[in-house]
């Protein structure tokens, strides 16, 4: 099982940890692309701060992130599972997993990133600011930039089991499973159900979406479940108490679209 996660905008600092070693990161086939993005991001943020703020889409209150990016090569690092924070990661609660669930998390979770492409939760990285929606002056839009390196590396990382895609739209642009891998991929959408005037209304609510995805992954990990494919995932989630709606795609080589219905957080 490979679980694809988005990163978080909010990040913990890596103060006190060892400095970055790109060569130590998982998926080494991505390292040339990582070095290219890192080099341009550091150069951009060490230069014209007004241009850097515009390129990175930062508000005035986040200008301090520019200096953080400029010092990435000498900044302290922590495991990615500790760097990423926010609603999804709070609900996932990596720090409180037991040893078995933690091992499964380290094997199966892959966090997508505008800067690193994708990292395992045990990879040591510094805190940074660079979303997949950024368009760097030389490399261009990062979502498009990462497609070729990801297409080379990710099919092997996907192994032979389920690919559970929980990424947001911006990060999904970097890699789209194809062919046989797509056929065992499940994309999950979380819908909040409300009764309005006696009629059920369903909508995507960001907080519900992120928190439910975090809990869903945690529940799979703590139960020690490794569904082999989308159909098995549906049964596993129902067994864990989730309300799930899914339909197999009409054609082979297409990802399953699975809806998880929630009424309260």
BELLINMO-V315146 format. One record per backbone hydrogen bond with DSSP energy under -1.0 kcal/mol. CO is the residue of the C=O (numbers start at 0). NH is the residue of the N-H. E is the energy in kcal/mol with one decimal. If there is no record, write none. Layout:
# BELLINMO-V315146
((CO | NH | E) (CO | NH | E))
This chain:
# BELLINMO-V315146
((1 | 163 | -2.9) (2 | 109 | -2.7) (3 | 165 | -2.5) (4 | 111 | -2.8) (9 | 84 | -1.6) (13 | 16 | -2.2) (17 | 76 | -1.2) (20 | 23 | -2.0) (21 | 24 | -1.6) (26 | 29 | -2.5) (27 | 30 | -1.8) (29 | 33 | -2.5) (30 | 34 | -2.8) (31 | 35 | -1.7) (32 | 36 | -2.2) (33 | 37 | -2.9) (34 | 38 | -2.6) (35 | 39 | -2.0) (36 | 40 | -2.7) (37 | 41 | -2.6) (38 | 42 | -2.1) (39 | 43 | -2.7) (40 | 44 | -2.3) (41 | 45 | -1.7) (47 | 51 | -2.3) (48 | 52 | -2.4) (49 | 53 | -1.8) (50 | 54 | -2.8) (51 | 55 | -2.5) (52 | 57 | -2.1) (58 | 61 | -1.5) (59 | 62 | -1.3) (61 | 64 | -2.0) (62 | 65 | -1.7) (63 | 67 | -1.5) (64 | 68 | -2.3) (65 | 69 | -2.1) (66 | 70 | -1.2) (68 | 71 | -1.6) (77 | 124 | -2.5) (78 | 81 | -2.4) (78 | 82 | -1.6) (79 | 83 | -2.3) (82 | 11 | -2.8) (85 | 89 | -2.6) (86 | 90 | -2.2) (87 | 91 | -2.1) (88 | 92 | -2.0) (92 | 95 | -1.2) (93 | 96 | -1.5) (97 | 101 | -2.7) (98 | 102 | -2.1) (99 | 103 | -1.9) (100 | 104 | -2.3) (101 | 105 | -2.5) (102 | 106 | -1.6) (103 | 107 | -2.1) (104 | 108 | -2.4) (107 | 2 | -3.4) (109 | 4 | -2.9) (110 | 118 | -2.4) (112 | 116 | -1.6) (115 | 117 | -1.9) (116 | 112 | -2.0) (118 | 110 | -3.0) (119 | 122 | -1.3) (120 | 80 | -2.7) (122 | 79 | -2.4) (124 | 77 | -2.0) (130 | 133 | -1.5) (131 | 142 | -1.0) (133 | 141 | -2.5) (135 | 139 | -2.3) (139 | 135 | -2.0) (140 | 144 | -2.3) (141 | 145 | -2.3) (145 | 149 | -2.5) (146 | 150 | -2.4) (147 | 151 | -1.3) (148 | 152 | -1.6) (149 | 153 | -2.9) (152 | 156 | -1.5) (153 | 157 | -2.2) (155 | 158 | -1.3) (161 | 1 | -2.6) (162 | 185 | -2.8) (163 | 3 | -2.8) (164 | 187 | -1.6) (167 | 171 | -1.8) (170 | 173 | -1.1) (177 | 180 | -1.3) (178 | 182 | -1.5) (180 | 183 | -1.1) (181 | 184 | -1.8) (183 | 162 | -2.3) (184 | 255 | -2.8) (185 | 164 | -2.8) (186 | 257 | -3.1) (188 | 259 | -2.9) (190 | 261 | -2.9) (191 | 202 | -1.7) (193 | 200 | -3.7) (195 | 198 | -1.4) (198 | 195 | -3.2) (200 | 193 | -2.7) (202 | 191 | -3.3) (204 | 208 | -3.0) (205 | 209 | -2.6) (206 | 210 | -2.4) (207 | 211 | -2.6) (208 | 212 | -2.0) (209 | 213 | -2.2) (210 | 214 | -2.3) (211 | 215 | -2.8) (212 | 216 | -2.1) (213 | 217 | -2.1) (214 | 218 | -2.9) (215 | 219 | -2.0) (216 | 220 | -2.4) (217 | 221 | -3.1) (218 | 222 | -1.7) (219 | 224 | -2.4) (220 | 223 | -1.2) (228 | 232 | -2.0) (229 | 233 | -2.3) (230 | 234 | -1.8) (231 | 235 | -2.4) (232 | 236 | -2.8) (233 | 237 | -2.3) (234 | 238 | -2.1) (235 | 239 | -1.2) (236 | 241 | -2.4) (237 | 240 | -1.5) (242 | 260 | -2.6) (244 | 258 | -3.0) (255 | 186 | -2.9) (257 | 188 | -2.8) (258 | 244 | -2.8) (259 | 190 | -2.6) (261 | 192 | -3.2))
